Amino acid sequence: MGEELLASGRFDGVDCIVPVPLHPLRKLKRGYNQSELLCRAIASVLNKPVVVNNLIRKRYTDSQTHKNRMDRMDNMSDVFAVRHPEQFENKHLLLVDDIITTGATTENCYAALHDIPGLRISVASLAVAFG
C-alpha cells in the first residue's frame, strides 16, 4: 500500500500519517489497531512519522458491521476529538483506515479535525466496500 501511495506522487507533501483511532477498550480486546499497523507499514515507505494519540476516539461505539449508512452516521456522531490541535496546524496529514464502507468514520474524523488552521487532510484506505 505504501509503495502504491509513493508511486502515485499524490502524497509527496504529507507531513504525518494518522490512523483512525480505536477506543482503548476495543484496542485492548483486539490487541492492535489495524489502521495503525497499516500506518506503520506506509510510514516505512513514505518515511513520514505516524502520529497516534492526538486524534482520539472519545467514546465507545457499537460495531458498524451490520448498520446502514444512517445508523453508522448516528453511531459515529461526536466520537472523535483532537487532544493537541496545534500539533496538526499547517500540516498535511494522511488519515488511514482499513476499510471505507459508507464514509461515516472518515466524515466524523474530518469533523473533529476541520477547524484546525492550515490543515490539509488526505485519506487512504486498504479497501472500499460498496453495498
N, C-alpha and C positions, 0 to 999 in steps of 0.2 A: 504494500500500500504506500509506504514511504517513497519507494522508488518511482511509482506512478505519479505521485504528487510532485516529486522533484522534476521528473521528465516533462510534466505539463508546463512548468515555468510559471504557473499561476500563483504559486505560494512562495515565491522568492523573497517577498517583503515581509513575511511573517516574523514577528518578534518572539512569540512564545506559543506553546501548544497546551491547550486546556481540555482535560477530559470532562465529559458530562459527569457530575458527581453522583455517587450513590449515597443514600442515607447511611450513617455509621452502623446502624443495626443490620441493614441489608448487606453491607460490605463484610461485617463480622460473620454473618451467617454464610455468605457465599465464599468468603476468604480472599476475594480480589474484586477489583473493579475492571471489567472487561474493557471499558473505554480508556482507562489509564494504561492498561497493557498495550493497547493499540498506540496510544500517545508515545509511550516509551520506544516502541519499535519505529514509529515515524520520526521521532526526535533523533534516533541514532543515524538516520539517513539525512535528514534536513539540518542536523547539527544545531538544533534550537532547544532551549530549555522547556521542560514540562513544568507547568505551574499547577500544583494541587493545593487544595485547602484555601483558595481565595474565592472561587465560585463554589458555593456550598449548597447542599440540599438541606433546607432548614426544617422540613417536616417529613415524616414517613408517609409514603403513599402506597396504595394497593397496586398490585401488578397491573400493567397496561395490557397484558396479553389478550384478554378476551373483551376489551372495551371498544366501542365505536369511537369515531372522531370526537363527537360532542362529550362523551363520557371521559375520554382521555384529556380533553381540554379542561373539563371541570376538575378532574383528578390532579392535574398538574398546576392548577391556578395557584399563584403565590407560593411556589415550592422552593424557588432558588433565591439566593441572596449573594451579595459580594461583600466580603469582610473588609477588604482594603481597596476601594475603588482607585485610589491614586496609583496602585501598582499597575493598573491597566491604562492609565491616561496616556493618550497619544501613542498607543501601541496598535499593532495589527496582530490579533490573536486568531489562532486556528482552533475552533471548537470541534472536538472529536466525539462522536457517538458510535456505538456498534451498529445500530440499525435505525433508520428513519422509516416509520410506518405512516403516521398521519402528520408528523411535524410538530405535534403538541409539545414534546420535550424541548425541541430546538427553539420553538417560539417562546416558551417560558424562560429558557436560559437567556434568550435575547432580551426579554422584558426586564430581567434583573440587571443586564449589562448596558442597556441602550442609553442611559443618561450619563455615562462616563465620557468626559470631554476628550475628543480626538480619537476615540476608539473605533477601530475597523474590525469587523468580525467576518471570518470565512468559516465555512463548515465542511467537514469531511466525515463521511460515514462509510463503514465497510460494506453495508448493504442498504438497499431501499426496498421496502415491501409495498406492494400495491394490493388493494383488496377491499 
